[in-house]
Amino acid sequence: MGPLTRCLLALLAGGVPAAAQSFNVDIGSNVVYGLPSANYGGGALQPGAWNAWPGAGPLLLHALDGTPTAVTAQYLPVGSTFSHTETDLPGSSGGDERLMDDRYASNTTFGAILDIEVAGLWNGDYEVSTYAFAASSADQTFVRVWNSPDPLVVLGFGTFPGGHVQNTTFAKHRVTVTGGTLVIEIDTANNFFSTISGFQLSWLGPLPPVPYCTAKLNSLGCLPNLIATGTPSASAPSGFLLSCGNVLNAKPGLLLYSLGGSSVAPFQGGFLCLAAPIRRTPGVNAGGSPPPNSDCSGQWQLDFNAFTQGGYGGNPSPALLVPGTQVNAQWWGRDPGFASPNNTALSSALEFVQGF
């Protein structure tokens, strides 16, 4: 499923589309040829508002619906002296002409590689489409995206082919963003000049939940087992179940969570895997075998999407309603088989990002 299809499905469903972290950027002065219209989707087939980037300074990006975001783009090194040019590219017309016929040209003969850093992104998977097609072989350009599994791409030159062709007029790279930042690298293919006309970022979705940390062996020798089922969402009423099996039957437990990241610190005979400040959900009962039996048949369960929407009561953080929020979670409960203050159970932990 392509970015356009995902966006349309989200709009039809009435939810927040992936457009919130997808961007179209036209690089160049836009004096002669102007900015592409919002109906123009480029090679990524991603219509929406286009950001004009005519200068050398940082740019605050607007999403596909035109709303401003906290995402910025800047050239590295900051203050680069590369220049904007506008020249007719034979064979281009319409939106292609508006995007491709103005560009940022750089003399990379002496290793002056141009990097574009996009920062403030939600963590997750992205598709990056980068545009650079030259009339002359002297301006032929190669593109790579840092940390992408896809190789560098040498783009074409000559007469524009009448429409976008992947690996000729634009390069496409997949990349997983884990620190809020991605970098597009532009360099010469022929040891002369390189150009870039624009780029599109398409947000494909959040990272899958990542387990980490070590559970505490309980007083009966069982290891609590944290499992996630479904998809975390900032808007869905249900559908992301956090379960912890192998716990003592009929004992209370609750889910601890943090918006401050992970940590591994000794705590109550095990490890606390969350960074402060730490929040909690309402408690649940493990069920399992009825008393007076004592075994590891219990299981704590909580639908985190339902908790986010207030379905369990308590006081969910408002940040959980924001797509892109990172959450770290760990189960905690009672284990009277240990002496105080270690009479508790602790699961391993999970890190995930709230999706739409």
C-alpha positions in Angstrom: 0.0 0.0 0.0 1.5 3.4 -1.1 1.5 6.6 0.9 -1.4 8.0 -1.1 -3.6 5.0 -0.4 -2.8 5.1 3.3 -3.6 8.8 3.5 -6.9 8.4 1.7 -7.9 5.4 3.8 -7.2 7.4 7.0 -9.2 10.3 5.7 -12.2 8.1 4.8 -12.0 6.5 8.2 -12.3 9.9 9.8 -9.1 9.6 11.7 -5.9 11.6 11.7 -4.1 10.7 8.5 -0.4 9.8 8.1 -0.2 13.3 6.5 0.6 14.7 10.0 4.2 13.4 9.6 4.4 13.4 5.8 5.9 16.4 3.9 6.5 17.7 0.4 9.4 20.1 -0.1 10.3 22.1 -3.2 13.9 23.4 -3.1 14.6 26.5 -5.2 13.8 30.1 -5.6 10.4 29.5 -7.2 10.5 32.9 -9.0 10.1 31.7 -12.6 8.4 28.3 -12.2 6.5 28.7 -8.9 5.5 26.1 -6.4 3.7 22.8 -7.3 0.0 22.8 -6.5 -1.4 20.7 -3.7 -2.9 18.3 -6.3 0.6 17.4 -7.5 1.9 14.2 -5.9 5.3 13.8 -7.5 7.0 10.5 -7.8 5.8 9.5 -4.3 2.1 9.9 -5.4 1.6 12.1 -2.4 -0.5 15.1 -3.0 -0.7 17.9 -0.4 0.7 21.3 0.4 4.3 21.9 -0.8 6.8 23.7 1.3 8.9 26.3 -0.5 12.6 26.3 0.5 14.2 29.2 -1.4 16.9 30.2 1.1 19.9 28.6 2.8 18.5 28.8 6.3 16.5 26.3 8.3 12.9 25.6 7.2 9.9 24.9 9.5 7.9 22.3 7.7 4.1 22.3 7.1 2.2 19.0 6.9 0.3 17.9 3.8 -2.8 19.7 5.0 -0.8 22.9 5.3 -0.6 23.0 9.1 2.7 24.0 10.7 4.6 21.3 12.6 7.7 21.2 14.9 9.7 19.4 12.2 12.6 21.4 10.7 14.9 20.9 7.7 18.4 22.4 7.4 21.4 22.1 5.3 24.6 20.7 6.7 27.0 22.2 7.2 24.9 25.1 8.4 25.5 28.3 6.4 26.4 26.3 3.2 27.2 28.6 0.3 25.7 26.4 -2.4 23.4 28.3 -4.8 19.9 28.2 -6.1 19.4 28.1 -9.9 16.3 28.2 -12.2 16.8 26.8 -15.7 14.4 25.0 -18.1 14.7 21.3 -18.0 13.9 20.0 -21.5 10.9 17.6 -21.4 9.4 18.8 -18.2 5.9 20.5 -17.8 3.2 21.2 -15.3 3.9 20.1 -11.7 7.1 18.3 -12.8 8.4 21.6 -14.2 7.6 23.5 -11.1 9.4 21.0 -8.9 12.4 20.1 -11.1 13.3 23.3 -13.0 14.5 25.2 -9.9 17.1 23.6 -7.8 19.9 23.9 -5.3 23.2 23.5 -7.2 26.5 22.7 -5.4 30.1 22.4 -6.5 31.1 19.1 -5.0 34.4 18.7 -6.9 36.4 19.1 -3.8 34.2 17.0 -1.5 31.7 19.6 -0.5 28.9 17.0 0.2 25.5 18.5 0.9 23.5 16.9 3.7 19.9 17.8 4.5 18.9 17.1 8.1 15.2 16.7 8.9 14.7 16.9 12.7 11.8 16.7 15.1 10.2 13.7 13.4 8.1 11.1 15.1 10.0 7.8 15.5 8.9 5.3 13.0 9.3 4.1 9.4 9.5 6.6 6.5 9.9 6.5 2.8 12.1 9.3 1.4 11.8 10.4 -2.2 14.6 12.7 -3.3 14.5 14.6 -6.7 17.6 15.5 -8.8 17.6 15.2 -12.6 20.2 17.3 -14.6 20.3 18.4 -18.2 24.1 17.8 -18.3 26.2 14.9 -17.1 28.3 17.5 -15.3 25.4 17.9 -12.8 24.6 14.2 -12.4 23.9 13.5 -8.7 23.8 10.5 -6.4 21.6 10.3 -3.3 21.8 8.2 -0.1 19.8 8.4 3.1 21.8 7.7 6.2 21.0 4.4 8.0 18.7 3.3 5.1 19.0 -0.4 4.0 18.6 0.8 0.4 21.8 1.6 -1.6 22.9 5.0 -2.9 21.2 5.9 -6.2 22.8 7.6 -9.2 20.1 9.7 -10.9 19.9 10.5 -14.5 20.5 13.5 -16.9 19.5 14.7 -20.3 15.9 15.2 -21.5 13.3 14.8 -18.8 11.4 11.6 -19.5 7.9 13.2 -19.4 7.1 11.9 -15.9 8.9 10.7 -12.8 10.8 7.5 -13.1 12.3 5.9 -9.9 16.1 5.8 -10.0 16.1 8.2 -12.9 14.4 11.4 -11.8 14.1 10.6 -8.1 15.6 8.2 -5.6 13.5 6.3 -3.0 14.9 5.1 0.3 13.2 3.5 3.3 14.6 4.4 6.7 13.6 3.8 10.4 13.9 6.9 12.5 14.6 6.2 16.1 16.0 9.6 17.3 13.7 12.0 15.6 16.2 12.8 12.8 17.0 11.6 9.3 19.7 12.8 6.9 19.6 12.9 3.1 23.1 13.0 1.5 23.7 14.6 -2.0 26.9 14.3 -3.9 28.3 14.5 -7.4 28.3 11.4 -9.6 30.9 12.8 -12.0 33.2 14.8 -9.7 31.8 18.1 -10.9 28.4 19.4 -9.6 25.3 18.0 -7.9 21.8 19.3 -7.6 18.6 18.7 -5.6 15.1 19.9 -6.6 13.1 18.7 -3.6 12.1 15.7 -1.5 9.1 14.0 0.0 8.8 12.2 3.3 6.1 9.6 3.7 5.4 8.4 7.2 4.7 4.6 7.0 3.8 4.1 10.7 5.3 3.7 14.2 8.0 1.2 15.2 6.7 -2.2 16.4 6.8 -2.6 20.2 10.3 -3.5 21.4 10.8 -5.7 24.5 13.7 -5.0 26.8 14.9 -5.4 30.4 14.7 -8.5 32.6 11.7 -9.8 34.5 12.0 -10.8 38.2 11.7 -14.5 39.0 8.7 -14.8 41.4 8.6 -16.6 44.7 7.4 -19.9 43.0 10.2 -19.8 40.5 8.1 -18.5 37.5 9.2 -15.7 35.2 6.5 -13.2 34.4 6.0 -13.0 30.6 5.0 -9.6 29.1 3.3 -9.9 25.7 1.8 -7.2 23.4 -1.0 -8.0 21.0 -2.4 -5.5 18.5 -1.4 -2.0 17.6 -0.9 1.0 19.9 -3.1 4.0 18.9 -3.8 7.5 20.1 -7.4 7.3 18.9 -8.7 3.7 18.7 -11.1 2.7 21.5 -9.4 -0.7 21.9 -6.9 -3.1 20.2 -3.6 -3.0 22.0 -3.5 -5.7 24.8 -0.6 -5.8 27.2 -0.7 -9.2 29.0 1.6 -10.6 31.6 1.4 -14.4 32.2 3.2 -16.7 34.6 2.2 -14.6 37.6 0.8 -15.7 41.0 -2.9 -16.5 40.8 -5.5 -14.1 42.4 -2.9 -11.4 43.0 -3.4 -7.7 42.1 -1.1 -5.9 39.6 -0.9 -2.7 37.7 0.9 -1.4 34.7 3.6 1.2 35.2 4.4 3.5 32.3 6.7 6.4 31.5 6.9 9.0 28.8 10.5 9.7 29.8 12.2 6.7 28.2 13.8 3.6 29.6 16.0 2.9 32.5 17.4 -0.2 34.2 17.8 0.2 38.0 17.7 -2.3 40.9 14.3 -2.2 42.5 12.6 -4.5 45.1 14.7 -7.5 44.2 14.4 -7.0 40.5 14.8 -4.2 38.0 12.7 -1.0 37.4 12.9 -0.5 33.6 11.3 2.9 33.3 12.7 6.4 33.6 11.1 9.0 35.9 8.5 10.3 36.1 6.5 7.1 36.3 2.7 6.8 36.0 0.4 3.9 36.7 -2.9 2.4 35.5 -5.7 1.3 37.7 -5.1 -2.2 39.2 -6.3 -5.5 37.8 -6.6 -9.0 39.3 -4.6 -11.9 37.9 -7.4 -14.5 38.2 -6.2 -18.0 37.5 -6.7 -20.8 40.1 -9.0 -19.9 43.0 -7.5 -19.7 46.5 -6.3 -21.5 48.5 -4.3 -22.7 45.5 -1.0 -21.0 45.0 0.5 -21.3 41.5 1.5 -19.3 38.4 -1.8 -19.6 36.6 -2.5 -15.8 36.9 -2.4 -13.3 34.1 -2.7 -9.5 34.2 -4.3 -7.9 31.2 -5.0 -4.3 30.1 -6.0 -2.8 26.8 -3.7 0.2 26.6 -5.8 1.8 23.8 -8.9 1.6 26.0 -6.9 3.0 29.0 -5.7 5.9 26.8 -9.3 6.8 26.0 -10.3 6.6 29.7 -12.0 3.2 29.5 -10.3 2.0 32.7 -10.7 5.2 34.7 -7.6 6.5 36.4 -5.8 9.5 35.1 -4.2 8.7 31.7 -1.6 11.2 30.5 -3.0 13.6 27.8 0.2 12.9 25.9 -1.1 9.4 25.1 -3.7 11.1 22.8 -0.9 12.4 20.6 0.4 10.2 17.8 4.1 9.7 18.0 4.3 9.7 21.8 6.9 7.1 23.0 5.7 4.9 25.9 7.7 2.5 28.1 5.6 0.1 30.2 6.2 -2.6 32.8 3.9 -4.7 35.0 4.2 -4.6 38.8 2.2 -6.6 41.3 2.1 -8.3 44.7 4.1 -11.4 45.6 3.7 -12.3 49.4 6.2 -15.1 49.0 9.0 -12.6 49.4 9.8 -10.7 52.6 9.1 -6.9 52.6 10.1 -4.7 50.9 10.8 -7.1 48.1 7.3 -8.7 48.2 6.5 -7.7 44.7 6.5 -9.0 41.1 8.1 -7.2 38.2 7.8 -8.1 34.5 10.2 -7.2 31.7 9.4 -4.0 29.8 8.1 -2.8 26.4 8.8 0.3 24.4 6.3 1.5 21.8 5.0 4.5 20.0 1.4 5.7 19.9 0.1 5.4 16.3 -2.9 7.1 14.9 
